[in-house]
Amino acid sequence: MRAAQSAHLLAPSEPACGGEADTGFMRYLGIDVGKKISRIGLGTWQFGSREWGYGDAYAGGEAHAVVRRALELGVTLFDTAELYGFGRSERILGQALGEDRETVFLATKIFPVVPVAPVVEQRAVASANRLGVQRLDLYQVHQPNPLVRDGTIMRGMLALQRVGLVGEVGVSNYSLQRWQAAEAALGGRVLSNQVRYNLADRSPERDLLPFAQAHGRVVIAYSPLAQGLLSGRYSRDSRPGNRVRAANPLFLPENLERAGELIAALRGVADAHAATPAQIALAWVLHHPAVVAIPGASSVGQLESNAAAAEIDLTDGEYQALQEASDRFRPIVGPAALPHLIRARLGR
Ligand SMILES: NC(=O)c1ccc[n+]([C@@H]2O[C@H](COP(=O)([O-])OP(=O)(O)OC[C@H]3O[C@@H](n4cnc5c(N)ncnc54)[C@H](OP(=O)(O)O)[C@@H]3O)[C@@H](O)[C@H]2O)c1
């Protein structure tokens, strides 16, 4: 770590959106969008969504505390979506941010079921109302519509930008080709593409990261901890029990066993930094300058640990060792994982 050798030593609070490019241990993107974008953000799919199973006590209490602590630690990037808990996540986040809603960089997403301009405009207003803001700093298309190209949705986005309801436009789960096509349709910059990026899935390295770096765009890494796998907390004998991870092949007993070497490599680097495997997994994601990460958190402690990872600088040797351990991790995924998922579901 840069300033402190302890993973849990927290820097004094800084105002969310003022001051220098780096405050305390938080670091910010060097991109000018009028507000600072912290390199570690907060993902809020967990807020009020049944599939994570954190329950009402979390949605009504801990989630609020997580957001307030994130603000104290200099986190400015908050990610939600109209889909998460069918609007509950946006509501919980908006309430927890309170007056700070206007100073942070708030990102939400539209799920493009009917991707035509009037619907886009109406959905944006609904999201802004749930969040309690006048303006969505980043409005993202949650995933590409497989049947309809982006001309119509981007017409809606442009109209929203013109009236000031939307600052930046983003996409999510887009290929490079479709990201570029979305930019052409918008006639301007589509700032970011939010995609899965972690040591167990490095596909964005192929073309999204080089494009983002060369053109001043941003890759927002979701599931940067591979939904908790990279924390090293789970094993064949201790698997997480919620719907999200029951459907994620990475948490198959066979894959948890295969992940052992990668987790051991993370532990090795973590020991050298007095950090945790989860923090090193985040530091690895942030090693690329065009990336910001939005880990979710089930507790204030996790949020604190994740925010502190922003200051960890990996050496070239450490980065390389993690790349190699990741190369050797060959989980069962795709169609081959289906029978395993069914067997695991049936408890066999
Ligand atoms: N655009 C998209 O299609 C898309 C898809 C997925 C996610 N996202 C966004 O990305 C965000 C993050 O992705 P994600 O939630 O899928 O995965 P993630 O951030 O990799 O994993 C989050 C989970 O990891 C565990 N965790 C977090 N911090 C930890 C720490 N310091 N130590 C140990 N365990 C820790 C927690 O689960 P436990 O404590 O229960 O183990 C937490 O719920 C979401 O909230 C959402 O905003 C977007």
The ligand as an ORCA input file, in Angstrom:
! r2SCAN-3c Opt
* xyz 0 1
  N     -24.107     -4.496    -15.647
  C     -24.345     -5.725    -15.287
  O     -24.861     -6.570    -16.048
  C     -23.947     -6.136    -13.884
  C     -23.892     -7.492    -13.520
  C     -23.496     -7.825    -12.230
  C     -23.170     -6.807    -11.322
  N     -23.252     -5.496    -11.694
  C     -22.904     -4.400    -10.757
  O     -21.648     -4.680    -10.179
  C     -21.753     -4.706     -8.757
  C     -20.771     -5.699     -8.189
  O     -20.855     -6.974     -8.808
  P     -21.374     -8.280     -8.031
  O     -22.205     -7.865     -6.908
  O     -21.929     -9.184     -9.070
  O     -20.031     -8.984     -7.543
  P     -18.781     -8.591     -6.608
  O     -18.732     -7.156     -6.375
  O     -17.625     -9.274     -7.218
  O     -19.124     -9.384     -5.269
  C     -19.890     -8.797     -4.267
  C     -19.996     -9.779     -3.089
  O     -18.693    -10.198     -2.677
  C     -18.627    -10.279     -1.252
  N     -17.627     -9.274     -0.816
  C     -17.601     -7.947     -1.107
  N     -16.539     -7.347     -0.544
  C     -15.875     -8.304      0.128
  C     -14.704     -8.293      0.921
  N     -13.995     -7.180      1.118
  N     -14.288     -9.476      1.472
  C     -14.991    -10.624      1.278
  N     -16.110    -10.690      0.533
  C     -16.556     -9.542     -0.042
  C     -20.037     -9.961     -0.741
  O     -20.771    -11.190     -0.653
  P     -20.820    -12.130      0.698
  O     -20.422    -11.307      1.858
  O     -22.265    -12.575      0.734
  O     -19.895    -13.258      0.378
  C     -20.606     -9.128     -1.867
  O     -22.014     -9.146     -1.942
  C     -23.233     -5.005     -8.470
  O     -23.644     -4.573     -7.187
  C     -23.890     -4.225     -9.592
  O     -23.977     -2.855     -9.243
  C     -23.615     -5.166    -12.967
*
